[in-house]
């Protein structure tokens, strides 16, 4: 299974107000951008220690390193 996110240039990203809890890619900087539904440009995800991908349920109990990202997969 592949997960693909919409990509935008840095200039386009700066103007974008993405839907709450959505992710886009800044294609100039190769960064994940997290959106809250109100902030133009969103917030870059700059975690340094890795990413956590889990699945359809809630995250398992435990400690995750700083900078980890949990993606919950939901069916529409």
Secondary structure by P-SEA (a helix, b strand, c coil): cbbbbbbbcaaaaaaccccccbbbbccccbbbbbbccccccccccccccbbbbbcccccccccccccbbbbbbbcc
